C-alpha cells in the first residue's frame, strides 16, 4: 500500500491574484452583480457623491459631470444609490435587465 503525500498550500493553483500592477482593468467583475444601478439623468445634479463613494471606480466622470456607469466593473453594491441626495440612482434587479434585453433580441450593456 502506497501513501500519497498530502498537498500543502504551496501546491495549490494561484487564483484571484493580481500579480502585475495596473492590470485590474482586465478583470471584469460586473458579472457578479445581482442589482444594477440606473441613473435618472433628469434628476441627477452631478454632485459626484456617487463617484466619491463608489468602491470600484465604476462612475465615469468627464468635465466634472457623470458620463456613464462602467457596468463591466460595477458589482452592484448599491452604495451610489444610497449616497445620492436626490435619489437619481435606483437599483434594478439584473435579471429584469437581461429579460428585457432578450425580449428585444439584443444584449445588455
C-alpha positions in Angstrom: 0.0 0.0 0.0 1.4 3.3 -1.0 0.6 6.5 0.8 0.0 9.7 -1.1 1.7 12.8 0.1 -0.9 15.4 1.1 -0.6 18.7 -0.8 0.4 21.7 1.1 -0.7 25.3 0.5 2.3 25.9 -1.8 1.0 23.2 -4.2 -2.3 25.0 -4.7 -3.0 26.8 -8.0 -2.9 30.5 -7.7 -6.3 32.1 -8.3 -7.8 35.6 -7.9 -4.5 37.3 -7.7 -3.4 40.5 -9.4 0.3 39.9 -9.7 1.2 42.8 -12.1 0.5 46.4 -11.1 -2.1 48.2 -13.1 -3.9 45.3 -14.7 -7.1 45.3 -12.7 -9.0 46.7 -15.7 -8.6 43.3 -17.3 -10.7 41.7 -14.5 -14.3 42.4 -15.5 -16.3 41.8 -12.4 -19.7 43.1 -13.5 -21.0 39.6 -14.0 -21.0 39.2 -10.2 -23.7 41.7 -9.8 -27.4 40.9 -9.0 -28.5 44.5 -8.9 -27.7 47.2 -11.4 -27.6 51.0 -10.7 -29.7 53.0 -13.2 -29.2 56.8 -13.2 -32.0 59.2 -14.0 -30.2 61.9 -15.8 -33.1 64.3 -15.4 -32.9 64.1 -11.6 -29.1 64.0 -11.3 -27.4 67.3 -10.2 -23.9 66.0 -10.8 -22.9 66.4 -7.2 -20.5 63.4 -7.8 -21.1 61.8 -4.4 -21.7 58.5 -6.2 -18.3 58.9 -7.8 -16.6 59.6 -4.5 -18.2 56.6 -2.7 -18.0 54.0 -5.5 -15.5 51.4 -4.3 -14.9 50.1 -7.8 -14.4 53.4 -9.6 -17.4 52.5 -11.9 -18.8 56.0 -12.1 -17.2 57.6 -15.2 -16.8 61.4 -14.9 -15.9 63.8 -17.7 -15.7 67.6 -17.4 -17.0 67.4 -13.8 -20.2 65.6 -14.9 -21.2 61.9 -14.8 -20.8 60.5 -18.2 -21.8 56.9 -17.6 -21.6 53.8 -15.3 -19.0 51.2 -16.1 -21.1 48.1 -16.0 -18.1 45.9 -16.8 -16.7 46.6 -13.3 -19.7 47.6 -11.2 -20.5 44.9 -8.7 -24.0 46.3 -7.8 -23.2 47.1 -4.2 -25.8 50.0 -4.2 -23.5 52.5 -2.4 -24.0 55.0 -5.2 -27.8 54.8 -4.8 -27.6 55.1 -1.0 -25.4 58.2 -1.1 -27.3 60.0 -3.9 -29.0 63.0 -2.1 -31.6 63.4 -4.9 -32.4 59.7 -5.5 -31.3 59.9 -9.1 -29.9 56.3 -8.9 -32.1 53.3 -8.3 -31.1 49.6 -8.2 -32.8 47.3 -10.6 -32.7 43.5 -10.4 -30.2 42.3 -13.0 -32.5 39.5 -14.2 -35.1 42.1 -15.2 -32.5 43.8 -17.4 -31.5 40.5 -19.1 -35.1 39.6 -19.6 -35.8 42.9 -21.3 -32.7 42.5 -23.5 -33.8 39.1 -24.5 -37.3 40.4 -25.5 -35.6 43.0 -27.7 -33.3 40.4 -29.2 -30.2 42.2 -28.0 -27.6 42.2 -25.3 -27.3 44.4 -22.2 -24.6 47.0 -21.8 
